[in-house]
Amino acid sequence: MSIDTMSTASACATCPVNRHMARLGVNIDNWDYVIALAGNPNTGKSTVFNSLTGLRQHTGNWPGKTVARAEGGYEYDNKRYKLVDLPGTYSLLAASVDEEIARDFILFGQPDVTAIVVDATRLERNLNLALQVLEITDKAVICLNLMDEARRHGLAVDDRRLARDLGVPVVPMSARQGEGIAELLSTINDMAQGRVATKPHRIGKTHNAAFDGAVEMLVAQIEAAYPGLPNARWVALRLLDGDDQIERAIRDGSLGDLSKGDRTQAVSERLMVAEIPAR
């Protein structure tokens, strides 16, 4: 190993994202990219996981939790990918342990790509989680699974229109039949290596001027306290919703690590939670 390689490895071992991965119980040594697999229960997420990893997988528990965690790996285009199967959830609002784990992994672990498995026959229900993930990260791919079931029920899904509306790639697939797996591997690889530009759909302004003003004020304060944070608006929305975990992340500096920037002033001196006047 050269001196430059040793220096890079040492820097990687102590970078904020790696520290968060270690805290989340995921070892990313000797892997080029980390991919998170998210989705509602019963969307075929485990089948997608097995199709990508084969026998190169193992299971355990998330640190301090009784929730099972599955990890696997595969190689593609001379790169080594670690795939982490997140608990099946209907949202990321951290109302349950499963939701907390999935949310924390995407937010603090900052995977290179998050693949969101949705059921093509139940898009309205599944897109709730997908839209929440897109509020946190723009490095996402929609796995439009169970297309064979959709066809069997006479449902036609316009995947190109869906990709345009969501602002991220959409891969039609039927994992249990092997359909779409090659396209998913290629899309994940292109996104991980920065060859795909995305513009995810996100919550815009509402018709409540007081609420919109509070969000804008908080976003400005969060961005000033944490330069470079990729999802300041989502953080602001969670603060206004009374998310205790996000508030703790701000107070203990965990959120600051993700900005990859230096804070010149204590957060408590620069960030005040906005209050929305009663209407």
N, C-alpha and C positions, 0 to 999 in steps of 0.2 A: 504494500500500500504506500502510495506516495505521500509526501508531507501535505500537499494540497488536499488529497483525498481524506487524510486523517483529520485535517482542519475542518473540512466540510462535514465529515461524519460527526465530529465533536459538536459543531454548531447545530447540526440537525438534532442531536440527542438532547440539547438543552433549549431548543426553540419552543415558544409557547404552545404551538399546536401539538408537538410531541409530548410535552408535559401533560397536556390535557388528555391526550390519547392514553398515556400511561395511567393517569388517574382514573380513566374510564375502563382500565383493564385490558387495553389493546396494545400489543407489541407490534410496532411497524418497522422494526429493524429488517433490513434486507428486502423490503418491499418498495416498489417505485411509486405506487398509488394506492390509496385507500378508498374503497367504494362502499357507501351505505345503501342498504336495501330496505326501503320503507314501504308501508302499505297497510290497508285495512285487513282484518282477519278474513280468511276465505276468499282471497283474490288469486290464489295460486302462487303466492310469494315464495313459499318453501320450494315449490317446483322450479321456479326461476332460479333460486339459490342452488339447488341440486344440479340443474342443467348447466350452470356456469362453473361450478366447482368440482363436480363429480365426487370422487372419494377423497379429494384433498380438503378435508374439513374436520373440525373438531368442535365439541360443545363444552360449555362450562356455565358459570353464573356471572352476572354482572357484579362488580365489587360491592359488598355490603347488601346485596339484594338476593332474593330467592328466585328471581326471574332468570330463565335460561338464556344463554347467549350462544349463537352459532357463528363460527368464523370459517372461512374457506379461502382458497387461493386458486389462481389460474395464471397462465402466461398468454400474452397476446402481443404481437408485433414487437417481440423481443423485450417486453416489459412485464414485470411481475405485479400482479394486482391482488390486494387483500380485500375480500368481500366480507362485510359485517352485516349479518341479518338482524335488523332491529325488531323489537317486539311489535306484533301487529296491533295497530291502534286506529281509532277513528278520528283523533285530533292530536294536537300538540299543546294543549292547554294545561298540561301537567296536573290534571285532576286525578290521575292514578299513577302508580309506580311505572307502569309500562309507558305511559305518555311522557313522564319525566325523563326516563332513560332515552327514548327516541329523540325528544327535543334537545336534551343536553348533548347527545352525540352529534347531532347536526350543527348545533350552535357552537359548542365549545371544541368538539373534535375537528370541525371544519373538514369533512371528507372531500377528496378531490372531485367526486361526483356523487350525487344522491340519486339512485334509481328508484322511482316511485311506481309500484305495481298497482294498477287499477283494473277493476273488473269491467270489461266492455259492455256487459249487460246491466250494470248498475252504476253508470257514470255519475249520475246526480249525487248519489251517496258518497262515492269514492273521491270526487273532486274536492270535497271539503278538506280532506287531509292534504291533497296535492296543493291546493291554494295556500294552505298554511305553511307548507314546506317552501313554496316559492317566495313567501314573505321573508324567509330566513336566508336562503341561498339562491344564487342564479345559476349554480352548477348542478342542474337537475335534468333528468331524462324521464319521460313518462313511458312506462312499459304498459301498453294497452293490451292486457292479457285477456285470455278466454274469448278470442275472436271467433273460434269455432263454435262456441256456445251462442254468441251473438248471431252468427249466420244461421244456426239451427233454429233460433227463435225469430228469424226474419228481420233482425235488426241490422241496419247499415250505419256504420260509424265513419264519419268523414275525418280521418286522422290528420289530413293536411290542414283542414279548417281548425281542428282542435289545436294543432301545433301553432298555427298562426294566432289563435286567440290566447293561448297560454304563454306564448313567447319562448318556448323551449321545445327541443325535439320530442316527437312522439313516435314510438316504435310499435306498430301492430304486431301481435304475437299470440301464439298458443303454445305455451311452454311445454305442456305435456305431450304435444305432437312434434316438438322441436322447431316449430314455425317461429321465425323471427329472432332466434337466438343469435345467429351470425350477424344480423343487422344490429342487434343490441350490443354485441361485443364491439363492433366497429364504431358505433355511436359513442359508447363510453370511452373508447380509446381516443377518438377525435376530441371529445370534450376535455378529457384529462390532460391532453397535450396542448390544449388551448387553440384548437383548430375550429371550434364552434363558438359563434357569438350568440348570446341569448339576451332577451329582454323580457323577463318574466312578468306576467300579469300581477299587479299588486293593488292593494286597496288605495283608492284615491281619496279625494276630499268628499266629505259627506255634505248634507244640507244643514248641519248643525254648526253654525259659525263659531260658537263657544268651544265646541269640541275640536274643530279643525285648528283654531287658534292655539289651544292647549297642546295639541300634537306638534304643531310647527315650532312652538316655543321650546318644548322638550327636545325635539330633534336637533335644534340649533345648539342647545346646551350639551346634549350628549356628544355631538360631533366636535364641539370645542373641547370637551373633557377627554374624548377618545378619538383622536384624529385617525381617519382611515377605517373606522368601523364600517363593515359592509352592510349592516342592516339596522341603522339607527332608528328608522321609522318603526320597524317592528318592535324594537326594544321600547320605544316610547309608548306604543300601543299596549304592550304588556305591562308597563309601569302604571299606566292609567287604569288598567284592568285590575290592579292590585296584586300583581304576580310577585309573591314574596321571594322566590328563587332568583328572579332577575334583579330585584332590589338588592339581595345579598351579593350577587355577582358584581354589581356596581360598587358596593361598599367594600368588598374584600379585594377588589382589583382584578378579579378573574376576567371580567369583561374587557378590561384595559389591555390584557395580554393579546386579545384577538385583534386589536387595532394596529398592532405592530408599530405603535408610535409611543413617544414619551409624553407623559403628562407633566406639565410644568407647575401644576397647582393641585392641591388635594381635591378629590372629587366633591367632598362635602362643601367645599368653598365655591365650586363652579356649577353644581347641578342642584336645582330645586325642583321638586315634583310640582307640576302645574295643578291648579285647582280649577275645575270647570264650574262656573256660576250656575246656580239652580235656575231653571227656566219656569 
